Amino acid sequence: MPPRKSRPTLKDLATRLGISESAASFALNGRPGVSEQTRQRVLNLAKELQWAPHHAARTLSGIVTSMTVGFVLTRDVREFGMESFYLRLLTGAQAVLSDRGYALLFQMTHSVDEELAVLRRWSEERRVEGVIISDLRRGDRRPAHLRELGLPAVLAGGPDPKRLLPCVKVDDGVVIRLLVEHLRETGHRRVAYVSGPADLLHVHRRTAAFWQAAAGLLAEPAVVGTDYSDEQGAAATRRLIGADARPDAVIFDNEVLAVAGVRALRAAGLSVPADISVVSCEDSAICTALTPSLTAVQRDPIVFGEAVARKLLRLVHDEPEPAGEAQQPTIAIRESTRAR
C-alpha cells in the first residue's frame, strides 16, 4: 500500500510563497497586517493544496476551539420549509464560514425559552465560538442572556433597542415605504397590510412605518396580524375583502402570505390585479413563478447571510470592523399591481 500523502502545513504555505508563517496565518484568518494581494495569494495556494487547519496541533498548543458557529431559530417547522428567506441566509452564512474552516450548527426550537436553554448548553459545553440570533421580540431576554454567558453573538436584523448585541441592520421602514409609495403613485387609495406576529420587533417597525406612510390615503388603512402560516394569510385576506371598504391593494409581509392571499382572492371571485393589487415585502422565486407574478421588495438574503457571518467571525477573532453600507432594498414591479 502506498504511503499516505502528508497534509500541507502552514509552514509549507509560507515557504512556497516566501512569506513568514505569521503572515500566512493572518491571511488565512482574515486578520489585518497583510496586504490584500498577499491575502489572495495565500488563499489561492491554500485552496490549490487543499490546506486545512490542523486541529490536533491547535489543541497541543493550548488553542482549543470548536471551529463552529451556532444558529438557533424559533419557528414553526412547516413555516420554515415554505419560506425561502432563512434557507438563503443560511446558504450565505455557510459559504463565508466554510471558507474560514468553520462549521455551522443549526437548530430549530418551539419557543424562546427552549432557545435560551440551547444557547446556555452550547456555551457550557463549548460547542460553539459564537452564535447568530434572529427575530428579536419585544422584551427579548436573549441579548442580556448572551452577554451574561459571554458568548459572542450577532443579531441578523435589528437594531437591538438596548444595543446589547451588534447587528447587521435591516431598515424595515424603507421596505414598507417603497411599497406604499409605489401603490400611491399607481392610484391606490385603500391599502391594507397583512403582517407577521406583532411581538416581533421587525413587524412592529414595519407596522409603524405603514401607518405613517399610508397617512392621507382616502380610506383608513387596515392592518391584520398573522403567524406567517398560509392558513392565516388566507384568513386575513378573507377578513379584509369582507370589510365594508374593501382595499384596492394589500401588502403582505412575505411571499408565503402573499401566495395564500392571492389564492383567497381567487376563491372569492376577485382578480389580481384588476380588482385588488398584491405586493410582498419579501421576494423569491415563488414571486416570479406565480401567475400573475408578484411585485416585491428585493434584497439578497445570501448577501445578508454572508455579512452576518463575516461580522460574527470578526467579533470572535476580535478584528476591527471595516466601514461599509447596509444592503439597500429595491422594488421589483411585476404583474400583480396595476394603475387605478
TALINWO-V919515 format. One record per residue. N is the residue number from 1. RES is the residue in three letters. PHI is phi in degrees with one decimal (999 if undefined). D_CENTER is the distance of its C-alpha to the mean C-alpha in Angstrom with 1 decimal. Layout:
N,RES,PHI,D_CENTER  N,RES,PHI,D_CENTER
This chain:
1,MET,999,49.1  2,PRO,-66.1,47.8  3,PRO,-62.7,46.4  4,ARG,-67.9,42.6  5,LYS,-66.1,41.1  6,SER,-71.9,40.0  7,ARG,-80.6,36.4  8,PRO,-66.9,36.0  9,THR,-109.7,35.7  10,LEU,-60.5,34.3  11,LYS,-63.4,37.9  12,ASP,-60.1,38.3  13,LEU,-61.5,35.4  14,ALA,-62.5,36.9  15,THR,-64.1,40.4  16,ARG,-60.1,39.5  17,LEU,-96.5,37.9  18,GLY,70.5,40.5  19,ILE,-127.3,38.2  20,SER,-78.8,38.1  21,GLU,-63.2,36.1  22,SER,-62.0,34.4  23,ALA,-64.1,33.3  24,ALA,-64.3,32.0  25,SER,-64.3,30.1  26,PHE,-59.3,28.5  27,ALA,-65.6,27.5  28,LEU,-67.9,26.0  29,ASN,-98.6,24.0  30,GLY,67.8,22.7  31,ARG,-91.1,25.0  32,PRO,-68.3,27.0  33,GLY,118.7,30.7  34,VAL,-132.3,30.9  35,SER,-72.7,30.7  36,GLU,-63.7,28.0  37,GLN,-63.0,30.8  38,THR,-64.2,31.7  39,ARG,-57.8,28.1  40,GLN,-66.9,27.8  41,ARG,-61.5,31.2  42,VAL,-65.2,30.3  43,LEU,-63.5,27.1  44,ASN,-64.6,28.9  45,LEU,-68.4,31.8  46,ALA,-59.9,29.7  47,LYS,-67.9,28.1  48,GLU,-62.9,31.6  49,LEU,-89.5,33.2  50,GLN,56.9,30.3  51,TRP,-71.4,30.3  52,ALA,-143.3,28.4  53,PRO,-62.6,28.7  54,HIS,-89.3,31.7  55,HIS,-68.1,30.5  56,ALA,-63.7,34.2  57,ALA,-64.1,35.1  58,ARG,-63.0,32.3  59,THR,-67.1,33.5  60,LEU,-63.6,37.2  61,SER,-84.8,36.4  62,GLY,90.8,34.9  63,ILE,-97.5,31.2  64,VAL,-108.4,29.7  65,THR,-133.4,25.9  66,SER,-83.7,23.8  67,MET,51.4,21.7  68,THR,-138.4,18.9  69,VAL,-116.0,15.5  70,GLY,-106.5,14.4  71,PHE,-144.2,11.4  72,VAL,-108.8,12.7  73,LEU,-128.9,11.1  74,THR,-92.2,13.6  75,ARG,-152.6,13.6  76,ASP,-69.1,16.5  77,VAL,-59.2,16.7  78,ARG,-65.2,17.9  79,GLU,-65.5,15.1  80,PHE,-60.9,12.6  81,GLY,-67.1,14.9  82,MET,-87.3,15.1  83,GLU,-92.1,11.6  84,SER,-89.7,10.1  85,PHE,-56.7,6.5  86,TYR,-72.4,5.8  87,LEU,-62.1,8.8  88,ARG,-73.8,7.9  89,LEU,-59.8,4.9  90,LEU,-62.6,7.8  91,THR,-62.0,10.2  92,GLY,-64.9,9.3  93,ALA,-63.8,9.3  94,GLN,-62.7,12.5  95,ALA,-60.9,14.1  96,VAL,-69.1,14.2  97,LEU,-63.3,15.3  98,SER,-66.3,17.9  99,ASP,-62.4,19.4  100,ARG,-99.5,20.1  101,GLY,80.5,21.5  102,TYR,-99.7,18.9  103,ALA,-102.4,17.9  104,LEU,-114.0,14.8  105,LEU,-100.8,16.0  106,PHE,-114.0,13.8  107,GLN,-143.0,15.3  108,MET,-104.3,15.0  109,THR,-128.6,17.2  110,HIS,-94.1,18.9  111,SER,-151.6,19.0  112,VAL,-65.4,18.0  113,ASP,-59.3,21.5  114,GLU,-66.2,20.9  115,GLU,-63.8,17.6  116,LEU,-60.9,19.8  117,ALA,-65.1,22.4  118,VAL,-64.6,20.2  119,LEU,-62.0,19.1  120,ARG,-66.1,22.8  121,ARG,-64.4,24.0  122,TRP,-59.1,21.7  123,SER,-66.9,23.0  124,GLU,-65.0,26.6  125,GLU,-86.8,26.6  126,ARG,54.0,24.9  127,ARG,-74.4,22.7  128,VAL,-133.4,19.8  129,GLU,-95.2,19.9  130,GLY,-171.8,16.7  131,VAL,-137.2,13.7  132,ILE,-108.4,10.0  133,ILE,-125.9,9.7  134,SER,-147.7,7.6  135,ASP,53.4,9.3  136,LEU,-62.7,12.0  137,ARG,-112.3,15.3  138,ARG,-64.4,18.6  139,GLY,65.6,20.8  140,ASP,-63.2,18.1  141,ARG,-89.7,20.0  142,ARG,-65.1,17.4  143,PRO,-57.9,17.4  144,ALA,-66.3,21.2  145,HIS,-63.0,21.4  146,LEU,-69.0,19.4  147,ARG,-63.2,21.7  148,GLU,-64.3,24.6  149,LEU,-73.8,23.7  150,GLY,72.1,23.3  151,LEU,-96.0,20.2  152,PRO,-55.8,17.9  153,ALA,-149.4,14.5  154,VAL,-128.3,11.4  155,LEU,-90.0,9.3  156,ALA,-83.2,5.6  157,GLY,114.8,6.7  158,GLY,117.5,10.4  159,PRO,-82.3,13.1  160,ASP,-77.8,14.8  161,PRO,-54.9,18.1  162,LYS,-90.7,20.2  163,ARG,56.5,18.8  164,LEU,-85.6,19.0  165,LEU,-124.5,15.7  166,PRO,-69.5,14.4  167,CYS,-145.2,11.0  168,VAL,-101.1,8.9  169,LYS,-74.1,9.8  170,VAL,-121.6,8.9  171,ASP,-88.0,12.4  172,ASP,-68.3,12.5  173,GLY,-64.1,16.2  174,VAL,-62.9,16.2  175,VAL,-55.9,14.3  176,ILE,-68.5,17.2  177,ARG,-62.8,19.9  178,LEU,-58.5,19.3  179,LEU,-71.8,19.9  180,VAL,-63.8,22.8  181,GLU,-64.2,24.5  182,HIS,-61.2,24.4  183,LEU,-66.7,26.0  184,ARG,-63.3,28.4  185,GLU,-66.3,29.5  186,THR,-95.2,30.2  187,GLY,89.1,32.4  188,HIS,-79.4,30.5  189,ARG,-129.6,31.7  190,ARG,-125.1,30.7  191,VAL,-107.3,26.9  192,ALA,-120.9,25.1  193,TYR,-130.4,21.5  194,VAL,-100.0,20.2  195,SER,-102.9,17.4  196,GLY,-85.4,15.5  197,PRO,-61.3,17.0  198,ALA,-67.4,18.6  199,ASP,-79.8,18.0  200,LEU,-75.8,14.2  201,LEU,-63.2,14.2  202,HIS,-69.0,11.8  203,VAL,-68.9,14.2  204,HIS,-59.0,17.1  205,ARG,-68.2,16.3  206,ARG,-64.9,15.9  207,THR,-64.1,19.1  208,ALA,-60.6,20.9  209,ALA,-65.8,20.1  210,PHE,-65.0,21.3  211,TRP,-57.9,24.6  212,GLN,-69.7,25.2  213,ALA,-70.2,24.4  214,ALA,-85.9,26.4  215,ALA,-60.9,29.4  216,GLY,96.8,32.5  217,LEU,-71.2,31.9  218,LEU,-64.3,35.0  219,ALA,-115.6,33.8  220,GLU,-61.7,32.0  221,PRO,-65.8,28.3  222,ALA,-120.3,27.1  223,VAL,-127.6,23.9  224,VAL,-126.0,23.5  225,GLY,-89.3,20.9  226,THR,-137.3,19.8  227,ASP,-105.8,18.0  228,TYR,76.8,15.8  229,SER,-85.4,18.5  230,ASP,-67.3,20.3  231,GLU,-62.1,23.5  232,GLN,-72.5,22.7  233,GLY,-62.2,21.3  234,ALA,-67.7,24.8  235,ALA,-63.8,26.6  236,ALA,-63.0,25.1  237,THR,-65.6,26.1  238,ARG,-61.5,29.6  239,ARG,-64.3,29.9  240,LEU,-68.0,29.2  241,ILE,-77.7,31.7  242,GLY,-88.2,34.2  243,ALA,-73.4,34.4  244,ASP,-60.5,37.4  245,ALA,-104.4,35.5  246,ARG,-65.4,33.3  247,PRO,-67.9,30.3  248,ASP,-99.0,30.5  249,ALA,-157.5,26.7  250,VAL,-129.1,23.7  251,ILE,-96.8,20.1  252,PHE,-107.4,17.8  253,ASP,-69.7,14.4  254,ASN,-154.1,12.9  255,GLU,-72.0,14.8  256,VAL,-64.8,16.0  257,LEU,-64.8,17.8  258,ALA,-64.4,19.0  259,VAL,-64.1,20.6  260,ALA,-62.6,22.2  261,GLY,-65.1,23.5  262,VAL,-61.3,25.1  263,ARG,-62.9,26.7  264,ALA,-68.3,28.1  265,LEU,-64.7,29.4  266,ARG,-63.9,31.2  267,ALA,-63.0,32.7  268,ALA,-87.8,34.1  269,GLY,83.4,35.7  270,LEU,-101.9,33.6  271,SER,-108.7,32.4  272,VAL,-110.3,29.2  273,PRO,-102.4,29.5  274,ALA,-56.4,33.3  275,ASP,-94.3,33.2  276,ILE,-141.3,29.6  277,SER,-83.8,26.8  278,VAL,-130.4,23.3  279,VAL,-136.0,20.0  280,SER,-123.0,16.3  281,CYS,-75.4,13.4  282,GLU,-128.5,11.1  283,ASP,-108.7,12.7  284,SER,-164.1,13.2  285,ALA,-61.5,16.5  286,ILE,-59.4,17.6  287,CYS,-65.4,18.1  288,THR,-88.3,20.5  289,ALA,-80.0,22.2  290,LEU,-69.5,23.2  291,THR,-118.5,26.6  292,PRO,-76.1,26.5  293,SER,-65.4,23.2  294,LEU,-94.7,20.8  295,THR,-64.8,20.2  296,ALA,-154.2,16.5  297,VAL,-81.9,14.2  298,GLN,-102.8,12.9  299,ARG,-141.0,9.8  300,ASP,-96.5,9.0  301,PRO,-62.4,5.6  302,ILE,-67.3,7.9  303,VAL,-61.5,9.0  304,PHE,-61.4,5.8  305,GLY,-62.2,5.8  306,GLU,-61.6,9.4  307,ALA,-64.9,9.5  308,VAL,-63.5,8.1  309,ALA,-64.6,10.6  310,ARG,-61.8,13.3  311,LYS,-64.6,13.2  312,LEU,-66.6,13.6  313,LEU,-64.6,16.4  314,ARG,-63.6,18.1  315,LEU,-67.6,18.2  316,VAL,-61.7,19.6  317,HIS,-96.0,22.1  318,ASP,54.4,23.0  319,GLU,-100.4,22.4  320,PRO,-66.7,22.6  321,GLU,-90.6,19.6  322,PRO,-74.4,20.2  323,ALA,-71.1,20.3  324,GLY,-167.2,17.5  325,GLU,-112.3,16.1  326,ALA,-68.6,12.7  327,GLN,-62.4,11.7  328,GLN,-94.1,13.8  329,PRO,-72.9,13.2  330,THR,-131.1,16.3  331,ILE,-111.5,17.9  332,ALA,-100.1,19.2  333,ILE,-87.9,22.5  334,ARG,-126.3,23.7  335,GLU,-77.1,26.4  336,SER,-80.8,25.2  337,THR,-124.1,26.4  338,ARG,-146.1,30.0  339,ALA,-67.5,32.2  340,ARG,-96.5,34.4
